[in-house]
């Protein structure tokens, strides 16, 4: 796909972050848009901004976890625009919790959006992309679809799943000589709302030594590496060259090299870094009476 002019693109999570930036960048390039987001008003705001750039835009509220709703949106998109050439399965959420404390319903919530949302979007739009004779699927994985991190097991699982799903899909499309291709996107730290809206379990305080709000503030600083607008341009450049994988941002490229060089040994480095960070956390001083109780307890345990 060497040009986006007069193409039609469907984007999930278009109300903010990379989804909004992708919509605006595509609109500047003459692409007509079908936008969706769980937050209907934010999707409408993006749609208004894109219409001002002279393209046709439709928007609606969509929960990508609802399979039938995603298939209905695909039908509506083709009915409104006559065709669809690109789908960006971009919507995603985050969950920070140690495995031992994770609730089944939290895992289900995250997987329904991050993984099944990608599957639903791919299967709903693939027949229409094929019919258009010129199609591309862009699925958003993550830096954490390349390496794993403590307290991110659910998120890692979803993003590794997106990676495996997309890579298998790409090979199937090539084997069948389909007019559709696909790309897996691995963003590093991109300044979006994902940390702001993430679920952070209280149990991380005992695990990391910091409370959820402190953890959220630190995470927000870590993701402020690449702007959403720059990320959108990198993703579209990947589509233009039909890339199998797009690493967004310098941190994603560094981590990818590290994972290739070290293999599974990178885990030992992550453990060391976490322990070092935990040692640097300033904990409140123990009161004198508490120290006495601790000493007496220790003495009794050794007798």
C-alpha positions in Angstrom: 0.0 0.0 0.0 2.0 2.9 -1.3 -0.7 5.6 -0.9 -3.5 6.2 1.6 -5.4 8.6 -0.6 -9.1 7.6 -1.0 -8.6 4.5 1.0 -10.9 3.7 3.9 -9.5 2.9 7.4 -11.2 1.5 10.5 -9.6 2.4 13.8 -10.4 1.1 17.3 -9.4 3.2 20.3 -9.6 6.3 18.1 -10.7 8.6 20.9 -7.2 9.3 22.2 -3.5 8.4 22.1 -2.2 6.5 19.1 -5.7 5.9 17.7 -6.5 9.6 17.5 -3.0 10.4 16.0 -3.4 7.6 13.4 -6.8 9.0 12.5 -5.5 12.6 12.1 -2.4 11.5 10.1 -4.5 9.4 7.8 -7.0 12.2 7.3 -4.1 14.5 6.3 -3.2 11.9 3.7 -6.7 11.8 2.3 -8.0 8.6 3.9 -11.7 8.3 4.8 -12.3 7.0 8.3 -14.5 4.7 10.4 -13.7 5.5 14.0 -14.6 3.7 17.3 -13.9 3.9 21.0 -15.4 2.8 24.2 -15.8 6.5 25.0 -18.3 7.7 22.4 -17.7 11.4 23.0 -13.9 11.1 22.5 -14.5 9.2 19.2 -16.8 12.0 18.1 -14.2 14.6 19.0 -11.6 12.8 16.8 -14.2 12.5 14.0 -14.9 16.3 14.1 -11.2 17.1 13.9 -10.7 14.7 11.0 -13.7 16.0 9.0 -12.1 19.4 9.2 -9.3 17.9 7.1 -11.8 17.2 4.2 -12.4 13.4 4.5 -15.6 11.4 5.2 -15.8 10.1 8.7 -18.1 7.9 10.7 -17.8 7.2 14.4 -19.5 5.2 17.1 -19.1 3.7 20.5 -17.6 0.2 20.5 -16.5 -2.3 23.1 -14.1 -4.5 21.1 -14.6 -7.3 23.6 -18.2 -7.6 22.2 -17.7 -9.8 19.1 -21.1 -9.2 17.6 -20.8 -5.5 18.0 -17.4 -5.5 16.2 -18.9 -7.5 13.3 -21.9 -5.1 13.1 -19.4 -2.2 13.0 -17.6 -3.8 10.0 -20.9 -4.2 8.1 -21.8 -0.6 9.0 -18.4 0.7 7.8 -18.7 -0.9 4.3 -22.4 0.2 4.1 -21.3 3.8 4.8 -18.1 4.0 2.9 -18.5 1.4 0.2 -15.3 -0.4 1.1 -12.6 -0.7 3.7 -8.9 -1.1 3.0 -7.2 -0.8 6.4 -8.1 -1.9 10.0 -6.1 -0.7 13.0 -6.8 -3.0 16.0 -5.4 -0.4 18.4 -7.7 -0.4 21.5 -6.0 -1.7 24.6 -5.9 -1.6 28.4 -3.4 -2.2 31.1 -3.3 -4.2 34.4 -0.6 -4.1 37.0 -0.8 -6.9 39.5 1.5 -9.8 40.8 0.3 -13.2 39.6 -0.4 -14.4 43.1 -2.8 -11.5 43.7 -4.5 -11.4 40.3 -8.2 -12.0 40.1 -9.6 -14.2 37.3 -12.1 -11.4 36.3 -9.2 -8.9 35.9 -7.4 -11.3 33.6 -10.6 -11.9 31.6 -11.3 -8.2 31.3 -7.8 -7.5 29.9 -7.7 -10.5 27.5 -11.2 -9.7 26.2 -10.0 -6.3 25.1 -6.3 -6.7 24.3 -6.4 -10.1 22.6 -9.9 -11.0 21.7 -10.5 -7.4 20.5 -7.8 -7.9 18.0 -9.2 -11.3 16.9 -12.7 -9.9 16.5 -11.5 -6.9 14.5 -9.3 -9.1 12.2 -12.0 -11.7 11.5 -14.8 -9.1 11.1 -13.0 -7.0 8.5 -10.8 -9.6 6.7 -13.6 -10.5 4.2 -14.1 -6.9 3.3 -10.4 -6.2 3.0 -10.1 -9.1 0.6 -13.1 -7.9 -1.4 -11.4 -4.5 -1.8 -8.4 -6.2 -3.4 -6.0 -4.0 -1.4 -6.0 -4.4 2.3 -3.8 -4.2 5.4 -4.4 -5.2 9.0 -2.4 -3.5 11.7 -2.5 -5.1 15.2 -1.0 -3.4 18.2 1.2 -5.6 20.4 3.7 -3.9 22.7 7.3 -3.7 23.9 5.9 -6.1 26.4 5.1 -8.5 23.6 8.9 -8.9 23.2 10.0 -9.1 26.8 8.1 -9.8 30.0 8.1 -7.8 33.2 7.1 -8.5 36.8 3.5 -7.4 37.8 2.7 -7.4 34.0 1.8 -11.1 33.5 -1.7 -10.5 32.2 -0.6 -7.6 29.9 2.4 -9.6 28.7 0.2 -12.6 28.0 -2.2 -10.5 25.9 0.6 -8.8 23.9 2.6 -12.0 23.3 -0.7 -13.5 22.1 -1.3 -10.6 19.7 2.2 -11.1 18.3 1.8 -14.8 17.8 -1.6 -14.3 16.2 -0.5 -11.6 13.8 2.7 -13.4 12.7 0.7 -16.6 12.0 -1.9 -14.5 10.1 0.8 -12.9 8.0 2.1 -16.3 6.9 -1.4 -17.6 6.1 -2.1 -14.5 4.0 1.1 -15.0 2.1 0.5 -18.7 1.6 -3.0 -18.1 0.2 -1.7 -15.2 -2.0 -4.2 -12.9 -0.4 -4.4 -9.2 -1.5 -4.4 -8.5 2.2 -1.2 -8.2 4.4 -0.7 -7.4 8.1 1.8 -5.8 10.4 2.4 -6.3 14.1 3.2 -3.1 16.0 5.4 -3.0 19.1 5.3 0.4 20.7 7.7 1.3 23.5 7.0 4.2 25.7 4.3 6.3 23.9 2.7 9.2 25.6 -0.9 8.0 25.8 -3.6 7.6 28.4 -3.0 3.9 29.0 -1.3 4.3 32.3 -3.9 6.9 33.5 -6.7 4.4 32.8 -4.8 1.2 33.9 -5.9 -0.9 36.8 -3.2 -1.1 39.5 -3.8 -3.5 42.3 -3.1 -2.5 45.8 -1.0 -5.7 46.3 1.9 -4.1 44.3 2.7 -2.0 47.4 4.0 -5.1 49.2 5.6 -6.4 46.0 7.4 -3.2 44.9 7.5 -1.0 48.0 5.5 1.8 46.4 1.8 2.6 46.5 -0.4 2.5 43.3 -0.4 6.2 42.8 3.4 6.5 43.0 3.6 3.6 40.7 1.3 5.3 38.2 3.3 8.6 38.3 6.5 6.7 37.7 5.0 4.7 34.8 3.7 7.9 33.2 7.3 9.2 33.2 8.6 6.0 31.6 6.2 6.1 28.7 7.0 9.7 27.8 9.5 8.7 25.2 7.7 8.9 21.9 4.8 11.2 21.1 1.6 9.6 19.8 1.9 11.6 16.6 5.5 10.3 16.0 4.3 6.8 16.7 1.5 7.1 14.1 3.9 8.2 11.5 6.2 5.3 12.2 3.3 2.9 12.0 2.2 4.2 8.7 5.7 4.1 7.3 5.7 0.4 8.3 2.5 -0.2 6.4 3.9 1.5 3.3 6.9 -0.8 3.2 4.7 -3.8 4.2 6.8 -4.5 7.3 6.1 -7.6 9.3 7.0 -5.8 12.5 7.2 -2.2 13.5 9.2 -1.2 16.6 7.9 2.2 17.7 10.5 4.4 19.5 14.1 4.1 20.5 13.3 2.1 23.6 11.5 -0.6 21.7 14.4 -0.9 19.3 16.9 -1.2 22.2 14.9 -3.8 24.0 14.4 -5.8 20.9 18.2 -5.9 20.4 18.6 -6.9 24.0 16.1 -9.8 23.8 17.8 -11.0 20.6 21.3 -10.9 22.1 20.5 -12.4 25.6 17.5 -14.6 24.9 15.9 -15.7 28.2 18.9 -14.4 30.1 17.4 -10.9 30.0 15.1 -12.0 32.9 18.0 -12.1 35.3 18.8 -8.5 34.5 15.2 -7.4 35.1 15.2 -9.2 38.4 18.4 -7.4 39.4 17.0 -4.0 38.4 13.8 -4.6 40.4 15.7 -5.6 43.5 17.9 -2.6 43.2 14.9 -0.3 42.8 13.3 -1.9 45.8 16.4 -1.2 47.9 16.3 2.4 46.9 12.7 3.0 48.1 12.7 5.1 51.3 10.6 3.3 53.8 9.2 5.0 57.0 11.5 4.5 60.0 10.5 1.9 62.5 9.4 3.3 65.9 11.5 2.6 69.0 8.8 0.5 70.6 8.3 -1.5 67.4 12.0 -2.2 67.2 11.8 -3.5 70.8 8.9 -5.8 69.9 10.8 -7.1 66.8 13.9 -7.8 68.9 11.9 -9.6 71.6 10.1 -11.7 68.9 13.4 -12.5 67.3 14.9 -13.6 70.6 12.0 -15.8 71.4 12.2 -17.5 68.0 15.8 -18.5 68.5 15.4 -20.0 72.0 
